[in-house]
Amino acid sequence: MIRSIIKLLLCALVLLPLSAVATSGADPGPDNRLLRVGVRGHGGFTRLSMAFERDPAPVLHPLPGNRVRLVFSNTAGGRWKKLRSYRDAHVEGVVVASRGNDLTVTVTVKGDPRGVRVSTAAGVGVVSLDVGASLVPRRSPPLAQGREGIKVGVEQLITTFDPPFKSEIPFTPTDRRVLEAMTPPAEAALIMDGEAALYEGNGSEAAEIFAGIGATSPGRPLALYRLGEASYLLQKYGDALRFFREAERQWPVFLSRSPSTAFCYADSVARNGDLAGGRRLLGSLIAGLADKKYAPALLVRMADILARQGKDQEAMAIYRNVADNFTGSKGNWQARMKLADRRLLALEPAAYSSLVKDYLEIYERGSDFGLREQGLFKAALLLSLYGDADQAFARVAEYEKKFPRGMYVSIAKGMREELLVPVYRRIARAGDNEALVKLALDNRDYLGRVLAEEDFIKNLSAAFADQGRIKEEVGLYANLAIREQNRAHAPELYRRILHDAGQLGDSALMEKAAGEFVERFPAHPWVQRFREELAAVEYNRGDTQRAVGRLSGMLASGTRPEYAESLYYLGKSLDASGNRRDAERAMLLFLAELRRREISSPLAADASYVAATARLSRGDRTGAKEILRAAAEASPEERDPFLYKLGEIARSEGRYEEAARYLGTVAKEGADPDWRDMAARLLADMELTGMVRKSK
């Protein structure tokens, strides 16, 4: 225990502000002085020149907010206030300030803050700070091919994301006897219910309970503290700070009795931008808890605040101290995570594998759930950027499985989508159809990026066909097509579904897919094709009215069909509805389309018959006979209905001998027994009535 206290005190020494050291009588004071400062633009950068009495040893620190700071130890100088308003293409102000015995020069950089360069001239006491985009380092760790999308936003995530911090300080409910002495019984019971909700981590319930305690109630100050804690738990740090400050005004002594409350207050102050105030409150709390097991974790949080203040050296000293001296504590793992994160931001390619091991050790051995999650995610991230795609993919999938509600889960989803691309390419090169099908089915929620790969859908369809798994292909494509994020690829997916539905003979599937396409993509170049597919299903189901609605536009606009048969379906549907004039037009267009495409169709004979009967219905016998004769000549094997109809027309016109020839040919030579029988009966009737002589 004593050793732990000593180690904590060593850490605390790092926290002492430098101004405290400056008050020591042993300090001789600054031994250097800034004499002159000049600013001048150069090609591609701005130069800040500083002249000193002696050669200084400047140290450059990057700061949040696109700032950099030069620190000159044991150096004095003026404040140079005019520089604060200096602006040009590269610089947004310069602040010169004293910090104890040190002099700091802070520059706000326009653009990338990495575009800085420090140079010194030995023997003349001059330091130059160059600032400009042209100075940004061009070298960066080479990413594995195809991983560029993963890198976007990752550095910002690591540097700016500040997840909720678990201090490990136990929440201590108010003693029942204290409550009953302080408030009425009903209110005491209410406060106990609210504190129970806080203990269980239910911030919303706790906030609702404590908000109901009136402003004049004796329990109001306690309720305000608890409202602050509930808001902190809900990550509403602005509300938390407001409640804490009002509570402190009414009952300041409570903070010394409730360390968990004091921590939430201090952290809320820091998270709301008052880093110095948060650091001061947290420092007081650490001093009072130096002998507790959760003190190392508080030191790590203190270091976080120091880092955000730009005091990187002090922060790193604390991280290293806690990592080296508090083995087994939560603070130890937190500090190790912070040190690993610092390495991540300045990573060299050759070092990534050792950093992966560090993160995986935190994941596998760490005692805190949140730290374990971070460890696995960051190991997966490094592998995703620089490592083998299959190993990275496996780690990302492991993260999603282990932490399905984790704080990085949305980022992991994007990483998994990106990694599918190189994994798919490897499988495609190997020609492993079984692996490709498995990859797609196992990752159906992550195919958004790989769908854009050239020939992915084509290769996947070929793999499904090779494996004889067409139904699974249809299920996958239907699932993908309906997702809005896959909209750009949905037409091709629907086209594949229709093809598979045709192979499977699944008209319901065809109707569903075609219907979805027509509804979602009314202006797509393929919409006519899908509309015709849908009409064909409706026609074959007997829903001729819907078929007419889908296809009648072709007659009005003169649009040529994607499938010639669509005109036939339209003609038959119109004929069934009694619209024989348009039925005739559709059938003649169908026959013309066959000739234009130089193809034949088993539907041509029936189309000719429908067109001919339509002409007959409006009294155009000559036109009907032209169609019938042409059809009989074009399809000798299917001439029976045409010859029979020609016989009927001749009979009705009184040309009995001609009628007998047509009917006799069908009765004797017809291929269809039904038409032969019909022709024989009509011919016999003509003979019985004396229209023609009996045939021998």
HUCOR-V989483 format. One record per residue. N is the residue number from 0. PHI is phi in radians with two decimals (NA if undefined). NEAR is the number of other C-alpha atoms within 10 Angstrom. D_LAST is the distance of its C-alpha to the last C-alpha in Angstrom with 1 decimal. Layout:
n->{N:N}
phi->{PHI:PHI}
near->{NEAR:NEAR}
d_last->{D_LAST:D_LAST}
This chain:
n->{0:1:2:3:4:5:6:7:8:9:10:11:12:13:14:15:16:17:18:19:20:21:22:23:24:25:26:27:28:29:30:31:32:33:34:35:36:37:38:39:40:41:42:43:44:45:46:47:48:49:50:51:52:53:54:55:56:57:58:59:60:61:62:63:64:65:66:67:68:69:70:71:72:73:74:75:76:77:78:79:80:81:82:83:84:85:86:87:88:89:90:91:92:93:94:95:96:97:98:99:100:101:102:103:104:105:106:107:108:109:110:111:112:113:114:115:116:117:118:119:120:121:122:123:124:125:126:127:128:129:130:131:132:133:134:135:136:137:138:139:140:141:142:143:144:145:146:147:148:149:150:151:152:153:154:155:156:157:158:159:160:161:162:163:164:165:166:167:168:169:170:171:172:173:174:175:176:177:178:179:180:181:182:183:184:185:186:187:188:189:190:191:192:193:194:195:196:197:198:199:200:201:202:203:204:205:206:207:208:209:210:211:212:213:214:215:216:217:218:219:220:221:222:223:224:225:226:227:228:229:230:231:232:233:234:235:236:237:238:239:240:241:242:243:244:245:246:247:248:249:250:251:252:253:254:255:256:257:258:259:260:261:262:263:264:265:266:267:268:269:270:271:272:273:274:275:276:277:278:279:280:281:282:283:284:285:286:287:288:289:290:291:292:293:294:295:296:297:298:299:300:301:302:303:304:305:306:307:308:309:310:311:312:313:314:315:316:317:318:319:320:321:322:323:324:325:326:327:328:329:330:331:332:333:334:335:336:337:338:339:340:341:342:343:344:345:346:347:348:349:350:351:352:353:354:355:356:357:358:359:360:361:362:363:364:365:366:367:368:369:370:371:372:373:374:375:376:377:378:379:380:381:382:383:384:385:386:387:388:389:390:391:392:393:394:395:396:397:398:399:400:401:402:403:404:405:406:407:408:409:410:411:412:413:414:415:416:417:418:419:420:421:422:423:424:425:426:427:428:429:430:431:432:433:434:435:436:437:438:439:440:441:442:443:444:445:446:447:448:449:450:451:452:453:454:455:456:457:458:459:460:461:462:463:464:465:466:467:468:469:470:471:472:473:474:475:476:477:478:479:480:481:482:483:484:485:486:487:488:489:490:491:492:493:494:495:496:497:498:499:500:501:502:503:504:505:506:507:508:509:510:511:512:513:514:515:516:517:518:519:520:521:522:523:524:525:526:527:528:529:530:531:532:533:534:535:536:537:538:539:540:541:542:543:544:545:546:547:548:549:550:551:552:553:554:555:556:557:558:559:560:561:562:563:564:565:566:567:568:569:570:571:572:573:574:575:576:577:578:579:580:581:582:583:584:585:586:587:588:589:590:591:592:593:594:595:596:597:598:599:600:601:602:603:604:605:606:607:608:609:610:611:612:613:614:615:616:617:618:619:620:621:622:623:624:625:626:627:628:629:630:631:632:633:634:635:636:637:638:639:640:641:642:643:644:645:646:647:648:649:650:651:652:653:654:655:656:657:658:659:660:661:662:663:664:665:666:667:668:669:670:671:672:673:674:675:676:677:678:679:680:681:682:683:684:685:686:687:688:689:690:691:692:693:694:695}
phi->{NA:-1.10:-1.09:-1.09:-1.09:-1.07:-1.09:-1.10:-1.15:-1.07:-1.10:-1.08:-1.03:-1.14:-1.39:-1.10:-1.10:-1.09:-1.11:-1.17:-1.16:-1.13:-1.41:-1.15:-1.20:-1.39:-1.42:-1.32:1.63:-1.05:-1.99:-2.54:-2.55:-1.40:-1.73:-2.48:-2.36:-2.35:-2.20:-2.60:-1.39:-2.14:-1.17:1.57:-2.78:-1.98:-1.92:-1.81:-1.82:-2.25:-1.91:-2.11:-1.11:-2.29:-1.14:-1.57:-2.16:-1.23:-2.13:-1.67:-2.18:-1.34:-2.20:-1.09:1.32:0.98:-2.10:-2.27:-2.34:-1.70:-1.98:-1.98:-1.24:0.85:-2.33:-1.95:3.03:-1.30:-1.66:0.83:-1.09:-1.07:-1.19:-1.11:-1.69:-1.21:-2.42:-2.70:-1.19:-2.10:-2.15:-2.13:2.05:-2.28:-2.09:-1.84:-2.59:-1.65:-2.40:1.16:-1.57:-1.82:-1.96:-2.06:-2.15:-1.91:-2.07:-1.56:-1.71:-1.47:1.64:-1.25:-1.22:-1.36:-1.42:-2.32:-2.59:-1.94:-2.39:-2.21:-2.05:-1.08:1.53:-2.09:1.18:-1.98:-2.16:-2.04:-2.03:-1.73:-2.30:3.03:-1.10:-1.18:-1.66:-1.10:-1.02:-1.51:-1.42:-2.53:-0.97:-1.14:-1.37:-1.08:-0.99:1.47:-1.82:-1.00:-1.11:-1.27:-1.20:-1.02:1.47:-1.19:-1.09:-1.09:-1.06:-1.17:-1.50:-1.88:-1.27:-2.14:-1.20:-0.95:-1.78:-1.72:-1.37:1.29:-1.23:-1.19:-1.35:-1.97:-1.13:-1.22:-1.02:-0.98:-1.13:-1.13:-1.09:-1.16:-1.36:-1.66:-2.34:-1.07:-0.95:-1.11:-1.24:-1.05:-1.11:-1.13:-1.11:-1.10:-1.11:-1.14:-1.19:-1.11:-1.13:-1.09:-1.04:-1.48:1.45:-1.66:-1.15:-1.11:-1.13:-1.09:-1.07:-1.12:-1.17:-1.24:-1.15:-1.46:-1.53:-1.14:-1.16:-1.69:-1.26:-1.12:-1.56:-1.07:-1.02:-1.10:-1.06:-1.12:-1.05:-1.19:-1.13:-1.08:-1.17:-1.12:-1.14:-1.08:-1.08:-1.50:1.11:-1.75:-1.23:-1.13:-1.10:-1.02:-1.10:-1.08:-1.16:-1.08:-1.16:-1.18:-1.13:-1.10:-1.09:-1.52:-2.60:-1.13:-1.18:-1.08:-1.08:-1.29:-1.64:-2.26:-1.02:-1.12:-1.18:-1.08:-1.14:-1.01:-1.11:-1.05:-1.20:-1.12:-1.04:-1.14:-1.19:-1.61:1.82:-1.55:-1.16:-1.13:-1.14:-1.11:-1.10:-1.12:-1.12:-1.19:-1.07:-1.11:-1.14:-1.09:-1.04:-1.44:-2.11:-1.06:-1.70:-1.69:-1.20:-1.61:-1.07:-1.01:-1.13:-1.17:-1.09:-1.09:-1.13:-1.05:-1.11:-1.02:-1.15:-1.05:-1.08:-1.24:-1.45:1.58:-1.63:-1.14:-1.08:-1.13:-1.09:-1.13:-1.09:-1.18:-0.96:-1.17:-1.07:-1.18:-1.15:-1.47:-2.03:-2.15:-0.98:1.60:-1.48:-1.09:-1.04:-1.04:-1.19:-1.12:-1.13:-1.10:-1.12:-1.10:-1.15:-1.13:-1.09:-1.10:-1.16:-1.06:-1.27:-2.10:-1.31:-1.70:-0.94:-1.20:-1.71:-1.15:-1.16:-1.20:-1.23:-1.02:-1.08:-1.10:-1.14:-1.17:-1.15:-1.10:-1.13:-1.43:-2.03:-1.09:-1.65:-1.80:-1.04:-1.12:-1.18:-1.09:-1.08:-1.06:-1.05:-1.17:-1.08:-1.24:-1.11:-1.10:-1.10:-1.09:-1.08:-1.16:-1.43:-2.20:-1.77:-1.15:-1.08:-1.18:-1.13:-1.09:-1.06:-1.13:-1.21:-1.12:-1.11:-1.11:-1.04:-1.12:-1.28:-1.31:-2.27:-1.10:-2.03:-1.20:-1.31:-1.87:-1.11:-1.21:-1.21:-1.06:-1.05:-1.12:-1.10:-1.10:-1.09:-1.15:-1.22:-1.05:-1.13:-1.13:-1.12:-1.07:-1.05:-1.10:-1.13:-1.13:-1.09:-1.35:1.17:-1.58:-1.13:-1.09:-1.16:-1.16:-1.10:-1.10:-1.02:-1.19:-1.21:-1.30:-2.22:-1.07:-1.50:-2.22:-1.57:-0.98:-1.34:-1.27:-1.04:-1.38:-1.16:-1.03:1.21:-1.07:-1.11:-1.07:-1.15:-1.17:-1.09:-1.12:-1.18:-1.06:-1.11:-1.09:-1.53:1.14:-2.13:-1.13:-1.08:-1.20:-1.08:-1.05:-1.06:-1.15:-1.13:-1.11:-1.15:-1.32:-1.12:-1.36:-1.38:-1.10:-1.19:-1.77:-0.97:-1.09:-1.82:-1.05:-0.97:-1.17:-1.11:-1.11:-1.07:-1.16:-1.09:-1.08:-1.08:-1.17:-1.08:-1.12:-1.13:-1.45:1.18:-1.75:-1.20:-1.12:-1.13:-1.07:-1.13:-1.13:-1.15:-1.13:-1.10:-1.09:-1.10:-1.06:-1.26:-1.49:-2.25:-1.13:-1.85:-1.25:-1.01:-1.57:-1.09:-1.10:-1.08:-1.20:-1.11:-1.20:-1.07:-1.14:-1.12:-1.10:-1.11:-1.13:-1.11:-1.16:-1.46:1.64:-1.58:-1.20:-1.12:-1.14:-1.06:-1.07:-1.06:-1.26:-1.91:-1.11:-1.06:-1.14:-1.25:-1.26:-1.74:1.32:-1.17:-1.35:-1.38:-1.25:-2.10:-1.00:-1.07:-1.05:-1.17:-1.13:-1.05:-1.13:-1.07:-1.13:-1.18:-1.15:-1.10:-1.16:-1.48:1.62:-1.57:-1.31:-1.08:-1.23:-1.06:-1.06:-1.03:-1.09:-1.21:-1.18:-1.12:-1.07:-1.12:-1.16:-1.13:-1.10:-1.15:-1.11:-1.52:0.98:-2.25:-1.95:-2.63:-1.14:-1.54:-1.09:-1.09:-1.15:-1.08:-1.10:-1.13:-1.10:-1.11:-1.15:-1.15:-1.13:-1.18:-1.08:-1.12:-1.85:1.51:-1.61:-1.23:-1.06:-1.10:-1.11:-1.14:-1.06:-1.14:-1.16:-1.14:-1.11:-1.18:-1.13:-1.27:-1.26:-2.31:-1.00:-1.28:-2.10:-1.40:-0.89:-1.12:-1.23:-1.14:-1.06:-1.17:-1.07:-1.11:-1.06:-1.13:-1.06:-1.07:-1.18:-1.58:1.50:-1.66:-1.22:-1.13:-1.09:-1.08:-1.10:-1.14:-1.08:-1.17:-1.12:-1.07:-1.17:-1.11:-1.64:-2.01:-1.07:-1.49:-1.76:-1.06:-1.16:-1.18:-1.04:-1.13:-1.09:-1.14:-1.13:-1.14:-1.18:-1.14:-1.10:-1.11:-1.15:-1.21:-1.16:-1.52:1.43:-1.18:-2.46:-1.29:-1.14:-1.34:-1.40}
near->{9:8:10:17:15:13:17:24:14:13:20:16:11:17:20:12:12:13:13:9:13:18:12:10:8:8:11:10:16:16:13:21:20:19:14:14:16:11:17:11:16:11:7:13:22:20:20:19:17:18:19:19:15:16:17:25:14:18:12:18:15:18:19:14:10:15:21:22:20:19:21:22:19:21:23:23:18:13:15:13:12:10:17:16:11:13:14:13:15:22:24:18:18:24:18:20:18:18:18:19:21:20:25:22:19:21:25:22:25:19:16:16:22:17:18:22:15:15:12:17:12:11:9:13:19:21:21:18:20:23:31:25:19:13:16:15:10:6:6:10:13:12:16:15:11:15:20:13:14:21:15:10:10:13:12:11:12:14:13:10:9:10:9:12:13:15:19:14:18:12:15:15:14:14:9:13:9:10:19:14:10:14:16:13:12:9:20:20:15:15:27:17:16:27:26:17:18:23:15:11:14:16:24:16:16:26:24:13:20:25:15:13:19:12:12:8:13:15:19:21:23:21:26:26:29:27:29:31:30:30:25:22:22:17:16:14:23:15:17:27:26:18:23:29:17:15:22:17:11:14:15:14:10:16:18:13:11:17:19:18:23:21:22:26:28:23:27:27:26:24:17:13:12:15:22:14:14:21:23:16:19:25:19:13:20:23:13:13:18:20:17:13:17:18:26:33:25:24:27:28:24:26:26:23:23:21:18:18:17:17:16:18:14:19:25:21:15:28:28:17:21:27:23:12:15:19:11:12:19:24:26:23:28:23:27:21:22:20:16:17:17:14:14:18:13:10:15:12:15:9:11:20:15:10:18:21:13:19:27:21:16:22:23:13:12:21:14:16:11:18:18:21:23:20:26:24:27:26:25:27:23:22:23:29:25:19:21:14:25:17:15:23:25:15:22:28:18:15:24:20:12:12:18:12:10:16:14:17:17:12:17:22:17:16:24:26:21:24:28:24:20:19:19:20:15:15:15:18:8:11:13:12:20:14:15:24:22:12:17:18:15:10:13:14:14:19:19:20:16:20:20:14:12:9:11:17:18:12:16:19:23:15:22:20:16:13:12:11:13:20:15:13:22:22:12:16:21:19:13:23:22:17:12:10:12:17:16:13:16:22:20:16:26:24:19:20:26:24:14:20:20:13:10:13:11:13:19:12:18:25:21:15:24:25:16:15:23:18:11:15:15:12:10:12:10:16:19:21:17:26:22:24:23:25:27:25:18:21:20:12:11:12:14:23:16:14:27:20:12:20:24:18:11:16:15:8:8:10:11:15:17:16:14:19:20:26:28:25:27:31:32:27:26:23:22:13:13:12:14:23:16:19:26:25:17:28:30:22:21:28:23:13:18:16:11:9:9:8:10:10:12:9:14:21:19:17:25:24:20:24:28:26:22:25:20:17:13:10:11:13:19:13:15:23:21:12:20:25:16:13:23:18:12:13:14:11:11:19:21:26:22:27:26:27:22:23:27:21:20:20:20:11:11:12:15:22:15:16:26:27:17:22:30:22:17:26:24:12:12:22:15:15:13:13:18:21:15:15:28:19:14:20:25:20:13:18:16:12:9:11:18:17:14:11:9:3}
d_last->{130.0:132.9:131.1:128.2:130.5:132.1:128.8:127.8:131.1:130.4:127.2:129.0:131.3:128.3:127.7:131.2:130.9:132.6:134.9:136.5:137.4:138.8:141.5:143.1:146.6:145.9:143.3:145.0:142.4:140.1:141.1:138.8:138.0:135.3:136.9:134.2:130.5:128.3:124.6:122.9:119.3:118.1:114.8:112.3:114.9:118.0:121.3:123.9:127.2:130.0:133.5:135.8:139.4:138.3:135.2:133.0:130.4:127.5:124.7:121.3:119.4:115.9:115.8:113.0:112.0:111.8:115.5:117.7:121.3:124.1:126.9:130.4:132.7:136.4:135.8:136.9:135.9:135.4:132.4:131.2:129.6:128.3:125.9:124.0:122.5:121.6:117.9:115.9:112.5:113.4:116.1:116.1:119.8:122.6:124.9:128.2:129.8:132.4:131.5:134.7:136.2:132.8:131.4:127.6:125.6:122.2:119.6:116.4:113.7:110.9:107.7:107.7:111.0:110.8:111.6:115.3:117.9:121.6:124.0:127.8:130.5:133.1:136.7:136.1:134.8:131.6:128.3:125.0:122.0:118.9:115.9:112.6:108.9:109.4:111.5:108.8:108.3:105.1:105.0:103.2:101.9:98.7:95.8:93.2:90.1:88.0:90.7:91.8:90.1:92.2:95.5:95.0:97.3:98.6:102.1:102.3:101.2:103.9:106.7:106.0:104.3:106.9:105.4:107.2:110.3:111.1:114.8:115.0:117.8:117.0:116.5:119.3:118.7:121.6:123.7:123.0:126.7:127.2:124.2:125.5:128.9:127.5:124.7:123.8:121.9:118.6:118.8:119.9:116.9:114.7:116.3:115.9:112.1:111.9:113.8:111.6:108.6:110.4:111.2:107.5:106.6:104.9:106.3:104.1:105.2:108.8:108.8:107.4:110.1:113.0:111.9:112.5:116.2:118.2:120.4:123.5:122.9:125.4:122.4:121.1:122.7:121.2:117.8:118.0:118.6:115.7:113.5:114.4:113.4:110.1:109.4:110.3:108.0:105.2:106.1:107.2:110.4:111.4:111.4:113.2:116.0:116.5:116.8:119.1:121.5:121.8:122.3:125.0:126.8:127.0:127.6:128.5:129.9:126.6:125.4:128.1:127.0:123.3:122.6:118.8:119.1:121.5:119.0:116.1:118.5:119.7:116.1:115.0:117.8:116.7:113.0:113.9:115.6:119.2:119.4:123.2:123.5:120.9:122.7:126.0:124.7:123.0:126.1:128.1:125.6:125.6:129.4:129.4:126.7:128.0:128.2:124.8:121.7:119.7:122.2:120.5:117.3:119.3:120.9:117.4:116.6:119.9:118.9:115.6:117.6:119.9:117.0:115.6:119.1:119.0:121.5:119.4:122.3:123.6:120.1:119.4:122.8:121.9:118.5:120.0:122.8:120.5:118.1:121.0:123.1:121.0:118.7:116.4:116.8:114.0:116.1:116.1:112.3:112.2:114.7:112.8:109.6:111.5:112.9:109.4:108.1:110.8:109.7:106.1:106.9:108.7:106.5:106.4:103.2:105.0:106.5:103.3:102.8:106.3:105.8:102.6:104.6:107.2:104.5:102.8:106.2:106.7:103.2:103.7:107.3:108.1:109.0:107.6:103.9:103.9:105.6:103.2:100.4:102.0:102.7:99.1:97.7:100.1:99.5:95.8:96.5:98.5:95.9:93.3:95.3:96.6:95.1:92.1:89.0:87.9:91.4:91.8:88.4:89.3:92.6:91.1:88.5:91.5:93.3:90.4:90.1:93.8:94.5:91.3:93.4:95.9:97.5:95.8:92.3:90.7:92.3:91.1:87.6:87.8:89.3:86.6:84.0:85.8:86.2:82.6:82.0:84.1:82.9:79.2:79.9:81.4:78.5:76.0:77.9:77.7:74.0:74.6:71.5:72.6:76.0:74.4:72.2:75.2:77.4:74.9:74.3:78.0:79.1:76.4:79.1:80.7:77.9:78.6:80.5:78.4:75.1:76.4:76.6:74.1:71.1:72.5:69.3:67.1:69.2:69.3:65.6:65.2:67.7:65.9:62.6:64.4:65.9:62.6:64.3:61.9:62.5:66.3:65.8:63.9:66.7:69.4:67.7:67.0:70.7:71.9:69.6:70.8:74.5:75.9:78.1:75.0:73.3:73.4:71.3:69.0:66.1:65.7:66.1:63.4:61.1:61.7:61.1:57.7:56.8:57.9:56.2:52.9:53.6:54.5:51.6:54.2:52.9:56.0:58.3:56.3:56.5:60.2:61.2:59.1:60.5:64.1:63.7:62.3:65.1:67.9:66.8:65.2:66.4:65.7:63.5:61.2:60.7:57.4:56.0:57.4:56.1:52.6:53.0:54.1:51.3:48.7:50.3:50.3:46.7:45.6:47.7:45.9:48.9:47.1:49.9:52.4:50.0:49.8:53.6:54.0:51.6:51.4:54.4:52.3:50.5:53.8:55.7:53.0:54.2:52.0:51.1:52.5:49.1:46.0:44.3:46.9:45.1:41.9:43.9:45.4:42.1:40.6:43.9:44.0:40.4:41.3:44.3:42.3:43.8:40.5:42.3:44.5:41.6:39.7:42.9:43.5:40.0:40.1:43.6:42.3:39.6:42.3:44.7:42.2:42.0:45.7:46.4:43.7:42.3:39.0:38.5:35.9:36.7:35.5:31.9:33.0:35.6:33.2:31.0:34.2:35.4:32.2:32.1:35.8:35.2:32.6:35.1:37.5:35.0:34.7:31.0:31.6:33.7:31.2:28.4:30.9:31.6:28.0:27.0:30.2:29.7:26.2:27.6:30.7:29.1:25.7:26.0:26.5:24.1:21.8:24.1:24.6:21.0:20.4:23.4:22.5:19.3:21.5:24.0:21.6:20.2:23.9:24.8:22.1:20.2:16.8:14.7:17.0:16.7:13.0:13.5:16.3:14.7:11.5:14.1:16.1:13.5:12.5:15.9:18.4:21.6:22.6:21.0:22.3:20.7:17.3:17.6:18.9:16.2:13.4:15.5:16.2:12.7:11.9:15.2:14.4:11.4:13.8:16.6:14.8:15.4:12.0:9.1:6.4:3.8:0.0}
